[in-house]
């Protein structure tokens, strides 16, 4: 707290002896009739009935993490005395907090706000000067609403045009946490411009706390998590709050997720239905990022600056380049080059023929065979047991999409009905344990408005399908408000996390850059990595699950490699325009593809971007779609 300045002579207010001045001329260290040290705040004006009711409710709530109110008079409020410096004094005198101290501060102050908001109250003056670092932990002081707030104060800790309330408290809480971590408010420099872009300066903050703070600083109040949601994320239980099922007559098989932010949409990587798969699962390297003059919240300073070719966390694994077997594919569609020591194999693919037919093939017990007709797509489970074949554009044939499952151990084949018009399913991905097929769902409205709605999980053993909706009405409206070009370029897909316990999807940030959002299997958001760029291909995560690869994160064509757990930048892999990023070959090599006329060349490259070996050459129309699926051996 501020220095204690003894009063000479001592004064008295009500039953309290005023012993010393603590802050300005209205905050005093006082002695209660029982001899207890307390803080007495003399109000600028007497409390009216509304203010008295509010103070009484705060008093009755005794919110955890606040300095509790002990007494209320007509022109004063008495609270417990918490000894210690204010957060403002601590940071100004000793510098920013880090590690456990910062996390403890965030939890304590979020707990205080959550307690107030649960009681239908709000603070309205969350500032560094209102947080005292007491011996028993940080405490949030109650506000004096009889004192006007200066324009300077408004500009630093809340949006000037926003009314006081729980959402404004959350914004101010995030700003205070940024101040504690960096020594400056998030919008201290170039404030107006930063606010207009939603570009908070989060300095060296990293990891989940940075993600949470960025979400809490969203421009629109409805886009921010509640204080209770923020607290749960701090405690590692994000998404455990149930919400009401959205209005509608169709029943849901999974609970709706927590409120989705309208400005951070999980968008699909592809485009409108016809165009979405042209770059499709292969994913061209995204156009290099255009340098901006406004600093955008990012994971750490290292991610914003150029990084040399990735310093591999493991020694490069030798790749066999001799002794390869050339496997001729049926119908003269190409050749696959294999070696017994390869960690993966091409398990299925789809090519576009000269007469514009998109035909699927898969590796079965008889080698590679044709598995369907035009627009069919086949995927093999990692353990090789299941072959699933679907038609992404089934509406040309029927009103319902059936998926054909073949048990390659027993030879049994059966069909499972999935979605009906106007919903379509795309981007089939098997879970790592081969038990569940994941599909991304799109909805087409009025024939020309297509948007993502969520994902579907299919268990072929139980013959059960589960639909999980991750888009609410606000998300859909926000997505459809985008330009047609941006909608086409920013459709996304869902894929499994490395442990198979959750799913991931790309999403578009307010600055029209890309990030990755992680969900549990019920569609609740666990984490956002808004700085990483655009995921491409089928295998976003390395075989160990330790690394993540993206594109569109450099000012040149390149793949960027990130620590999948912390979100820290590990480096970049040079690329060329026209190359496709397919995913990982092993922990130290990527799979890249390129068109050479009507030949689709698939190569393994090292972390310097150098081609090490050709994996396959497929004959696919140069203007058509080529999709490849690899599984571990």
VODO-974599 format. One record per residue (C-alpha): x, y, z. Coordinates in Angstrom, 2 decimals, always signed. Layout:
R      xx      yy      zz
R       X       Y       Z
...
This chain:
R      xx      yy      zz
R   +0.00   +0.00   +0.00
R   +0.91   +3.66   -0.15
R   +3.11   +5.02   +2.66
R   +1.37   +5.41   +6.02
R   +1.35   +9.13   +6.94
R   +0.45   +9.69  +10.62
R   -2.32  +12.16  +11.35
R   -1.61  +14.91  +13.81
R   -3.94  +15.46  +15.51
R   -5.95  +12.27  +15.03
R   -9.50  +12.61  +13.76
R  -12.63  +10.60  +14.29
R  -15.32   +9.54  +11.84
R  -18.27   +7.70  +13.28
R  -16.95   +5.17  +15.79
R  -13.54   +4.99  +14.09
R  -10.32   +6.77  +15.09
R   -8.40   +7.89  +11.99
R   -4.79   +7.03  +12.73
R   -2.96   +7.73   +9.45
R   -3.49   +8.65   +5.83
R   -2.86   +5.80   +3.35
R   -3.40   +7.27   -0.10
R   -5.09  +10.54   -0.93
R   -6.89  +12.75   +1.50
R   -9.84  +10.35   +1.72
R   -8.30   +6.93   +2.54
R   -7.19   +6.33   +6.13
R   -5.78   +3.68   +8.39
R   -8.26   +3.61  +11.23
R   -8.90   +1.85  +14.51
R  -12.21   +0.15  +15.16
R  -13.98   +0.30  +18.52
R  -12.50   -3.16  +19.23
R   -8.94   -1.96  +18.48
R   -8.69   -3.67  +15.07
R   -6.79   -1.92  +12.29
R   -9.08   -1.22   +9.32
R   -9.15   +0.94   +6.21
R  -11.70   +3.74   +6.12
R  -12.52   +5.44   +2.84
R  -14.26   +8.78   +3.15
R  -16.62   +9.11   +0.19
R  -16.65  +12.12   -2.10
R  -20.39  +12.37   -1.60
R  -22.92  +10.55   +0.55
R  -24.21   +7.25   -0.77
R  -27.59   +7.39   -2.45
R  -30.02   +4.51   -2.07
R  -28.79   +2.72   -5.19
R  -25.15   +2.96   -4.12
R  -26.01   +1.79   -0.60
R  -27.78   -1.25   -2.05
R  -24.76   -2.09   -4.22
R  -22.36   -1.76   -1.30
R  -24.65   -3.87   +0.88
R  -24.68   -6.63   -1.72
R  -20.88   -6.55   -1.95
R  -20.77   -6.69   +1.84
R  -23.10   -9.70   +1.94
R  -21.23  -11.47   -0.87
R  -17.83  -11.30   +0.88
R  -16.27  -12.19   -2.47
R  -13.22  -14.40   -2.33
R  -10.03  -12.51   -3.18
R  -11.35   -9.07   -2.24
R  -10.74   -6.87   +0.78
R  -13.97   -7.54   +2.66
R  -16.29   -4.70   +3.65
R  -16.70   -4.49   +7.42
R  -18.98   -1.49   +7.85
R  -20.83   +1.16   +5.83
R  -21.72   +4.65   +6.98
R  -23.52   +7.45   +5.23
R  -20.30   +8.94   +3.88
R  -17.69   +6.23   +4.46
R  -16.94   +2.55   +3.83
R  -14.75   +0.43   +6.10
R  -12.80   -2.56   +4.79
R  -10.25   -4.94   +6.23
R   -6.67   -3.70   +6.23
R   -4.46   -5.66   +3.83
R   -0.80   -4.85   +4.34
R   +1.40   -4.84   +1.29
R   +2.23   -2.80   -1.83
R   -0.28   -2.25   -4.58
R   +0.43   -3.97   -7.86
R   +1.15   -0.56   -9.37
R   +3.76   +0.16   -6.71
R   +5.31   -3.31   -7.01
R   +5.70   -3.23  -10.79
R   +6.90   +0.38  -10.84
R   +9.46   -0.28   -8.12
R  +10.64   -3.83   -8.79
R   +9.65   -4.65  -12.36
R   +7.24   -7.15  -14.00
R   +6.11  -10.43  -12.49
R   +6.93  -13.77  -14.09
R   +6.21  -17.47  -13.66
R   +4.31  -18.58  -10.58
R   +3.93  -15.07   -9.16
R   +2.20  -13.86  -12.33
R   -0.04  -16.92  -12.52
R   -0.98  -16.56   -8.82
R   -1.91  -12.92   -9.38
R   -4.08  -13.82  -12.39
R   -5.91  -16.57  -10.49
R   -6.49  -14.49   -7.36
R   -7.91  -11.49   -9.20
R   -9.99  -13.64  -11.59
R  -11.40  -15.44   -8.54
R  -12.43  -12.13   -7.02
R  -14.21  -11.02  -10.19
R  -15.88  -14.41  -10.66
R  -17.23  -14.19   -7.10
R  -18.61  -10.70   -7.69
R  -20.13  -11.58  -11.07
R  -21.77  -14.72   -9.72
R  -23.54  -12.49   -7.21
R  -24.75  -10.29  -10.13
R  -22.27   -7.57   -9.17
R  -19.40   -5.98  -11.03
R  -16.30   -4.10   -9.92
R  -16.02   -1.29  -12.45
R  -12.59   -0.03  -11.38
R  -10.16   -2.92  -11.89
R   -6.75   -1.22  -11.94
R   -3.22   -2.03  -10.73
R   -3.79   +0.47   -7.92
R   -6.79   -1.60   -6.79
R   -4.77   -4.80   -6.31
R   -2.83   -5.20   -3.05
R   -0.14   -7.87   -2.78
R   -0.86   -9.01   +0.75
R   +1.00  -11.61   +2.79
R   -1.79  -14.12   +2.11
R   -1.91  -13.38   -1.61
R   -3.19  -10.70   -3.99
R   -6.43   -8.99   -2.96
R   -8.71   -6.84   -5.09
R   -9.83   -3.65   -3.34
R  -13.43   -2.60   -3.70
R  -14.06   +0.47   -5.86
R  -15.16   +3.93   -4.89
R  -17.85   +4.73   -7.45
R  -18.45   +8.14   -5.95
R  -15.16   +9.27   -7.45
R  -15.06  +10.12  -11.17
R  -12.76   +8.15  -13.45
R  -10.32  +10.21  -15.50
R  -10.15   +9.96  -19.28
R   -6.55   +8.79  -18.92
R   -7.64   +5.99  -16.61
R  -10.41   +4.98  -19.03
R   -8.00   +4.87  -21.95
R   -5.49   +2.60  -20.25
R   -7.68   +0.03  -18.51
R  -10.96   -0.18  -20.39
R  -12.57   +0.75  -23.67
R  -13.78   +4.35  -23.31
R  -17.02   +3.70  -25.20
R  -17.98   +0.63  -23.17
R  -20.38   +0.66  -20.24
R  -19.30   -0.71  -16.90
R  -20.25   -4.31  -16.28
R  -18.84   -7.86  -16.08
R  -17.44   -7.80  -19.63
R  -15.66   -4.50  -18.96
R  -14.26   -6.02  -15.76
R  -12.83   -8.93  -17.76
R  -11.20   -6.52  -20.23
R   -9.70   -4.49  -17.38
R   -8.54   -7.68  -15.63
R   -6.65   -8.75  -18.75
R   -5.11   -5.28  -19.08
R   -3.94   -5.46  -15.46
R   -2.39   -8.90  -16.02
R   -0.54   -7.54  -19.07
R   +0.71   -4.63  -16.95
R   +1.92   -7.08  -14.31
R   +3.77   -9.14  -16.95
R   +5.23   -6.32  -19.03
R   +5.21   -3.15  -16.96
R   +2.91   -1.42  -19.46
R   -0.81   -1.56  -20.30
R   -1.63   -3.49  -23.50
R   -2.78   -0.37  -25.36
R   -0.35   +2.14  -23.87
R   +1.38   +3.02  -27.17
R   -0.52   +4.13  -30.25
R   -3.70   +3.39  -28.32
R   -6.35   +4.35  -30.86
R   -4.73   +2.45  -33.69
R   -4.08   -0.60  -31.58
R   -7.68   -0.67  -30.41
R   -8.98   -0.32  -33.98
R   -7.00   -3.40  -34.99
R   -7.55   -5.31  -31.75
R   -3.76   -5.44  -31.56
R   -2.83   -5.57  -27.91
R   +0.86   -5.40  -27.05
R   +1.37   -8.51  -24.91
R   +5.16   -8.26  -24.88
R   +6.98  -11.42  -23.76
R   +3.89  -13.25  -22.47
R   +3.64  -16.84  -23.72
R   +1.52  -19.96  -23.48
R   -2.07  -20.41  -22.25
R   -2.04  -17.23  -20.13
R   -1.19  -15.19  -23.22
R   -3.99  -16.90  -25.16
R   -6.48  -16.18  -22.39
R   -5.47  -12.54  -22.01
R   -5.74  -12.02  -25.79
R   -9.27  -13.45  -25.75
R  -10.25  -11.23  -22.80
R   -9.06   -8.12  -24.68
R  -11.45   -8.74  -27.59
R  -13.06   -5.56  -28.85
R  -16.63   -6.85  -28.59
R  -17.82   -7.60  -25.03
R  -19.67  -10.73  -26.17
R  -16.45  -12.11  -27.64
R  -14.75  -12.27  -24.23
R  -14.91  -15.20  -21.85
R  -16.68  -14.60  -18.57
R  -14.63  -14.21  -15.40
R  -15.65  -17.72  -14.38
R  -14.59  -19.17  -17.74
R  -11.29  -17.29  -17.48
R  -10.72  -18.71  -14.01
R  -11.42  -22.25  -15.20
R   -8.97  -21.84  -18.05
R   -6.35  -20.60  -15.59
R   -6.96  -23.66  -13.47
R   -6.72  -25.98  -16.46
R  -10.43  -26.83  -16.72
R  -11.42  -24.79  -19.76
R  -14.72  -25.71  -21.28
R  -16.25  -27.42  -18.25
R  -19.13  -24.98  -18.03
R  -22.24  -26.29  -19.76
R  -24.33  -23.92  -21.82
R  -27.84  -24.13  -23.12
R  -28.51  -25.98  -26.36
R  -29.07  -23.46  -29.19
R  -32.63  -22.87  -30.28
R  -33.88  -25.30  -32.90
R  -36.01  -28.34  -33.37
R  -33.22  -30.79  -34.22
R  -31.95  -32.73  -31.21
R  -28.24  -32.81  -30.49
R  -26.18  -35.84  -29.61
R  -23.50  -33.76  -27.89
R  -23.67  -30.78  -25.51
R  -23.13  -27.38  -27.02
R  -19.68  -25.91  -26.39
R  -18.94  -22.90  -24.27
R  -19.67  -19.55  -25.91
R  -17.62  -19.15  -29.04
R  -16.02  -15.83  -29.81
R  -17.44  -14.25  -32.91
R  -14.19  -12.57  -33.87
R  -12.11  -15.75  -33.67
R  -13.92  -18.17  -35.90
R  -12.72  -21.73  -36.44
R  -12.79  -21.62  -40.23
R  -12.16  -24.43  -42.70
R   -9.02  -24.60  -44.89
R  -10.40  -24.89  -48.34
R  -13.24  -22.86  -49.74
R  -16.75  -23.06  -51.04
R  -17.66  -26.70  -51.59
R  -16.48  -26.91  -55.18
R  -13.24  -25.02  -54.54
R  -12.40  -26.17  -51.04
R  -10.58  -29.28  -52.13
R   -8.66  -27.85  -55.08
R   -5.77  -27.05  -52.79
R   -7.65  -29.40  -50.53
R   -5.96  -31.62  -48.08
R   -2.64  -31.02  -49.78
R   -2.68  -27.31  -49.01
R   -0.55  -24.95  -51.06
R   +1.92  -22.91  -49.07
R   -0.07  -19.88  -48.01
R   +0.78  -16.51  -49.47
R   +3.55  -14.94  -47.39
R   +2.35  -12.67  -44.64
R   +2.42   -8.96  -45.46
R   +4.44   -7.05  -42.86
R   +2.27   -4.83  -40.65
R   +3.18   -1.70  -38.76
R   +0.90   -2.62  -35.86
R   +2.27   -5.23  -33.45
R   -0.17   -8.10  -33.12
R   -0.38  -10.24  -29.99
R   +1.97  -13.15  -30.62
R   +3.44  -15.95  -28.51
R   +6.86  -14.49  -27.89
R   +9.32  -12.09  -29.48
R  +11.03  -15.02  -31.21
R   +7.93  -15.76  -33.24
R   +7.71  -12.27  -34.68
R  +11.24  -12.12  -35.97
R  +12.79  -14.11  -38.80
R  +14.07  -17.50  -37.72
R  +16.69  -19.53  -39.48
R  +16.12  -23.07  -40.70
R  +14.75  -25.05  -37.82
R  +17.34  -26.28  -35.33
R  +15.95  -29.79  -35.05
R  +15.25  -30.97  -31.55
R  +16.57  -34.35  -32.67
R  +19.45  -35.31  -34.93
R  +18.25  -35.68  -38.54
R  +17.08  -39.23  -39.21
R  +18.81  -40.88  -42.19
R  +16.37  -41.37  -45.07
R  +16.89  -44.39  -47.35
R  +17.60  -43.19  -50.88
R  +18.78  -46.45  -52.42
R  +17.30  -49.91  -52.54
R  +13.87  -48.49  -53.27
R  +11.01  -50.54  -54.71
R   +9.00  -48.93  -57.50
R   +5.35  -49.91  -57.09
R   +3.29  -49.38  -60.24
R   -0.22  -48.14  -59.51
R   -3.30  -49.53  -61.30
R   -4.76  -47.86  -64.37
R   -1.33  -46.34  -65.07
R   -1.96  -43.56  -62.58
R   +1.62  -43.44  -61.33
R   +4.39  -44.98  -59.26
R   +5.15  -45.15  -55.55
R   +8.76  -45.50  -54.37
R   +9.06  -47.43  -51.11
R  +11.71  -48.74  -48.74
R  +11.21  -51.27  -45.91
R  +12.61  -48.76  -43.39
R  +10.14  -46.00  -44.29
R   +8.13  -44.94  -41.19
R   +4.98  -44.30  -43.23
R   +3.26  -45.54  -46.36
R   +0.81  -44.12  -48.86
R   -2.43  -45.80  -47.80
R   -4.93  -44.09  -50.13
R   -5.20  -41.26  -52.63
R   -7.54  -39.52  -55.05
R   -6.44  -38.26  -58.46
R   -8.15  -36.32  -61.24
R   -8.19  -38.10  -64.58
R   -7.85  -36.51  -68.02
R  -11.65  -36.60  -68.41
R  -12.05  -34.72  -65.09
R  -13.06  -37.69  -62.96
R  -11.83  -37.71  -59.36
R  -11.14  -41.37  -58.63
R  -10.09  -42.96  -55.31
R   -7.55  -45.72  -54.73
R   -6.49  -47.48  -51.52
R   -3.95  -49.97  -50.31
R   -5.72  -53.23  -49.53
R   -4.57  -56.82  -49.13
R   -4.24  -56.99  -52.91
R   -2.06  -53.90  -53.17
R   -3.45  -50.63  -54.50
R   -6.96  -50.94  -55.95
R   -9.65  -48.60  -57.20
R  -12.21  -48.18  -54.42
R  -14.95  -46.00  -55.86
R  -16.22  -43.70  -58.56
R  -16.22  -39.99  -59.33
R  -15.88  -37.84  -56.18
R  -15.53  -40.88  -53.90
R  -12.77  -40.69  -51.33
R  -11.27  -43.57  -49.32
R   -9.24  -43.52  -46.11
R   -7.55  -46.42  -44.31
R   -7.29  -46.54  -40.51
R   -3.76  -46.44  -39.04
R   -3.90  -50.10  -38.01
R   -5.03  -51.09  -41.53
R   -8.27  -52.68  -40.36
R  -10.85  -50.22  -41.62
R  -11.41  -48.83  -45.11
R  -13.95  -46.01  -45.20
R  -15.28  -44.71  -48.54
R  -17.49  -41.65  -48.87
R  -18.67  -39.20  -51.51
R  -18.12  -35.59  -50.47
R  -20.51  -34.39  -53.17
R  -23.24  -36.98  -52.58
R  -25.95  -34.40  -53.34
R  -25.38  -35.08  -57.03
R  -26.64  -38.63  -56.44
R  -28.96  -38.66  -53.42
R  -30.18  -36.71  -50.41
R  -28.23  -38.67  -47.81
R  -24.54  -39.41  -47.50
R  -23.72  -43.01  -46.63
R  -20.22  -44.11  -45.70
R  -19.15  -47.60  -46.67
R  -16.95  -49.33  -44.10
R  -14.95  -52.44  -44.96
R  -13.37  -54.52  -42.22
R  -10.22  -55.63  -44.01
R   -9.63  -58.36  -41.43
R  -12.98  -60.09  -41.79
R  -13.97  -58.78  -45.21
R  -17.32  -57.55  -43.85
R  -18.78  -54.46  -45.52
R  -21.61  -52.25  -44.33
R  -22.96  -48.73  -44.79
R  -23.69  -46.09  -42.17
R  -25.99  -43.14  -42.92
R  -24.55  -39.81  -41.87
R  -25.73  -36.38  -43.05
R  -28.64  -35.19  -45.15
R  -29.01  -32.26  -47.52
R  -28.09  -29.42  -47.10
R  -25.25  -30.62  -44.83
R  -22.12  -32.09  -46.39
R  -19.17  -33.90  -44.78
R  -15.51  -33.51  -45.71
R  -11.93  -34.11  -44.64
R  -12.09  -37.67  -43.24
R   -9.40  -38.36  -40.64
R   -8.98  -41.50  -38.54
R   -8.11  -41.23  -34.86
R   -4.62  -42.46  -33.89
R   -6.15  -45.56  -32.24
R   -8.16  -46.39  -35.43
R  -11.44  -46.42  -33.51
R  -13.11  -43.22  -34.70
R  -13.46  -41.47  -38.05
R  -13.65  -37.67  -37.86
R  -15.49  -35.62  -40.50
R  -15.87  -31.87  -40.93
R  -19.43  -30.63  -41.51
R  -20.50  -27.78  -43.79
R  -23.95  -26.33  -44.34
R  -25.09  -24.78  -47.62
R  -27.78  -22.12  -47.33
R  -29.74  -20.73  -50.29
R  -27.53  -22.63  -52.69
R  -24.53  -20.29  -52.50
R  -23.81  -19.63  -48.81
R  -21.65  -22.38  -47.35
R  -20.30  -22.30  -43.82
R  -18.83  -24.79  -41.33
R  -20.96  -26.01  -38.44
R  -18.80  -28.50  -36.54
R  -17.68  -32.08  -36.84
R  -18.94  -35.65  -36.76
R  -17.43  -38.69  -35.01
R  -18.15  -42.17  -36.32
R  -17.46  -45.39  -34.41
R  -17.58  -48.26  -36.94
R  -17.57  -50.98  -34.28
R  -20.56  -49.55  -32.40
R  -21.96  -48.23  -35.70
R  -22.64  -44.93  -33.98
R  -22.41  -41.36  -35.26
R  -22.15  -38.26  -33.06
R  -22.53  -34.69  -34.32
R  -20.74  -31.92  -32.42
R  -21.69  -28.33  -33.26
R  -18.98  -25.73  -32.68
R  -20.64  -22.80  -34.49
R  -23.50  -20.85  -32.97
R  -25.69  -18.31  -34.72
R  -23.32  -15.44  -34.07
R  -20.38  -17.42  -35.47
R  -22.33  -18.21  -38.63
R  -23.45  -14.61  -39.10
R  -19.89  -13.38  -38.63
R  -18.57  -15.91  -41.14
R  -21.19  -15.02  -43.77
R  -20.39  -11.32  -43.29
R  -16.90  -11.97  -44.67
R  -16.25  -11.27  -48.33
R  -16.79  -14.19  -50.68
R  -13.08  -14.39  -51.43
R  -12.19  -14.52  -47.75
R  -14.84  -17.16  -47.04
R  -13.48  -19.23  -49.91
R   -9.91  -18.87  -48.71
R  -10.62  -19.47  -45.05
R  -12.82  -22.53  -44.78
R  -11.11  -24.92  -42.36
R  -11.09  -28.57  -41.30
R  -10.97  -30.54  -38.10
R   -8.20  -33.02  -37.34
R   -7.24  -35.13  -34.34
R   -4.75  -33.94  -31.77
R   -1.72  -36.26  -31.45
R   -3.10  -38.09  -28.41
R   -6.50  -38.61  -30.02
R   -8.20  -37.02  -27.01
R   -9.20  -33.82  -28.81
R   -9.51  -32.13  -32.19
R   -7.93  -29.07  -33.76
R   -9.02  -26.56  -36.37
R   -7.66  -23.47  -38.03
R   -9.47  -20.19  -37.46
R   -9.32  -16.64  -38.75
R   -8.14  -13.91  -36.40
R   -9.52  -10.35  -36.39
R   -6.46   -9.25  -38.37
R   -7.27  -11.86  -41.05
R   -4.32  -14.04  -40.13
R   -4.60  -17.66  -39.10
R   -4.28  -19.53  -35.85
R   -5.04  -22.98  -34.46
R   -7.75  -23.76  -31.94
R   -7.85  -26.94  -29.87
R  -11.10  -28.54  -28.67
R  -12.09  -31.51  -26.59
R  -14.14  -34.16  -28.38
R  -17.36  -32.50  -27.22
R  -16.41  -29.27  -29.00
R  -15.36  -27.22  -26.01
R  -12.41  -24.91  -26.57
R   -9.28  -25.89  -24.66
R   -6.72  -23.54  -26.13
R   -6.05  -21.07  -28.94
R   -2.71  -20.47  -30.69
R   -3.61  -17.37  -32.68
R   -0.10  -16.60  -33.87
R   +0.97  -19.79  -35.64
R   -0.37  -19.33  -39.17
R   -2.31  -21.69  -41.42
R   -2.23  -25.45  -41.05
R   -2.00  -27.44  -44.28
R   -2.15  -31.02  -45.44
R   -3.34  -33.95  -43.38
R   -0.63  -34.36  -40.75
R   -0.19  -31.09  -38.90
R   +1.60  -32.62  -35.93
R   +4.88  -34.54  -36.06
R   +4.81  -38.30  -35.28
R   +5.79  -37.67  -31.65
R   +3.18  -34.91  -31.31
R   +5.88  -32.51  -30.14
R   +5.95  -30.25  -33.21
R   +3.39  -28.41  -35.33
R   +3.93  -27.20  -38.89
R   +2.08  -24.30  -40.56
R   +2.38  -21.92  -43.51
R   +1.62  -18.24  -44.09
R   +3.63  -17.27  -41.03
R   +6.62  -15.68  -42.78
R   +7.09  -12.79  -45.19
R   +8.33  -15.39  -47.68
R   +7.21  -18.84  -48.76
R   +8.10  -21.14  -45.89
R   +6.82  -23.70  -43.43
R   +7.01  -22.67  -39.80
R   +7.71  -25.21  -37.08
R   +6.33  -24.69  -33.56
R   +6.50  -26.45  -30.24
R   +3.03  -28.02  -30.11
R   +2.85  -27.78  -26.33
R   +4.13  -24.25  -25.67
R   +3.49  -22.61  -29.03
R   +7.07  -21.36  -29.16
R   +8.67  -20.96  -32.57
R  +11.32  -23.58  -33.42
R  +12.23  -22.32  -36.89
R  +11.25  -22.25  -40.56
R  +11.71  -24.47  -43.59
R  +12.21  -22.64  -46.91
R   +9.67  -23.39  -49.67
R   +8.77  -22.27  -53.15
R   +5.56  -20.93  -54.64
R   +3.40  -23.73  -56.03
R   +4.57  -26.36  -53.55
R   +2.06  -28.19  -51.37
R   +2.73  -29.02  -47.75
R   +1.35  -32.49  -47.03
R   +2.69  -33.09  -43.53
R   +5.41  -35.02  -41.72
R   +7.50  -37.94  -42.98
R   +9.27  -38.36  -39.65
R  +10.34  -36.09  -36.82
R  +12.96  -34.29  -38.92
R  +11.54  -34.37  -42.46
R   +8.44  -33.00  -44.19
R   +6.46  -34.20  -47.18
R   +6.12  -31.67  -50.00
R   +4.33  -32.01  -53.35
R   +4.45  -30.03  -56.57
R   +2.86  -30.12  -60.01
R   +5.11  -30.84  -62.98
R   +2.66  -30.65  -65.87
R   +0.29  -33.60  -65.43
R   +2.64  -35.27  -62.94
R   +2.14  -34.77  -59.24
R   +5.57  -35.22  -57.63
R   +5.69  -36.07  -53.91
R   +9.02  -35.55  -52.14
R  +10.64  -35.79  -48.72
R  +12.51  -32.61  -47.73
R  +14.80  -31.94  -44.79
R  +14.57  -28.94  -42.49
R  +16.55  -26.78  -44.88
R  +13.96  -27.38  -47.60
R  +16.30  -29.62  -49.58
R  +14.71  -32.53  -51.44
R  +15.99  -35.85  -50.08
R  +13.93  -38.33  -52.05
R  +10.88  -38.80  -54.28
R   +8.04  -40.73  -52.63
R   +5.60  -40.89  -55.54
R   +4.82  -39.63  -59.01
R   +1.12  -39.57  -59.82
R   -0.56  -38.77  -63.11
R   -3.26  -36.27  -62.19
R   -4.70  -33.51  -64.35
R   -2.72  -30.34  -63.78
R   -5.89  -28.37  -63.03
R   -7.48  -31.12  -60.94
R   -7.43  -32.24  -57.34
R   -4.93  -34.68  -55.85
R   -5.40  -35.91  -52.29
R   -2.99  -38.25  -50.49
R   -3.30  -40.08  -47.18
R   -0.33  -41.56  -45.34
R   -0.45  -43.94  -42.38
R   +2.35  -45.18  -40.10
R   +3.72  -48.65  -40.75
